[in-house]
Amino acid sequence: MFGLFKKQSELKVLQKKYAKAMKDWHKLSVTDRKASDNAYAEAQSISDKIEALQNKTK
C-alpha cells in the first residue's frame, strides 16, 4: 500500500514504453505499413535510450 506512490526508475518507465511501442508495432504491421514503420522507429529509439542508461550504470 505504501508503494502506491513510489516513483519508478527511469529504466522501468522506458521498458514499459518500449513494450507498448512494440505491441503497437505488431498490431499495426497487419493493417498500416507506414504507421507500423513509425512505431518501430519509436521503439528502436527507446531501446537505444535503455541501452545507454544500462551502460551508464555499469
N, C-alpha and C positions, 0 to 999 in steps of 0.2 A: 504494500500500500504506500509506503514512503518512497518507493522508487518510481512512483507515478509521475512525478515532476522532475525526475533526474534527467539532466541533459545528456543526449547521446554523443558519442565521439564523432568526429568528422568522418572517420573511416566507415563507421556503421551507416551514417547518413548517405555517403557516396555509394556504398554497397547496395543499399535499398533503392537508390535512384537507378543504379546500373541494372538491377534485377527488373525494375519496372520498364526501363527502356528496352531491354531485351525481350520482355513479354510483349510490348507494343510492336516491336520489330517483327516478331514471329507472327503476330496477328495480322499485321499489315502486309506481310510478304505474300499472302494469298490474293489480296484484292488490289493493292495500290503500290506499284513498284517504286515510284518516286518518293512517296511518303515513307516507304519501308527503308529506302536508302538513307533518308534523312534521320530516321530513328536509329539506324545502325551507326551512322556517323556520330550521333549524340552519345550512344552507348560506348563507342570507342574513345571518345574524348573523356568520358567519365572514367573509363578503365585506365587511361593514361594518368589521370589525377590520382587514382587509387594506387597505382604502381609507384608514382612519385612520392606519395605520402608514406608508403611502406618502406621505400628505400631511404627516406629521410629519417625514419625511426630506427633503422638498423645501425 
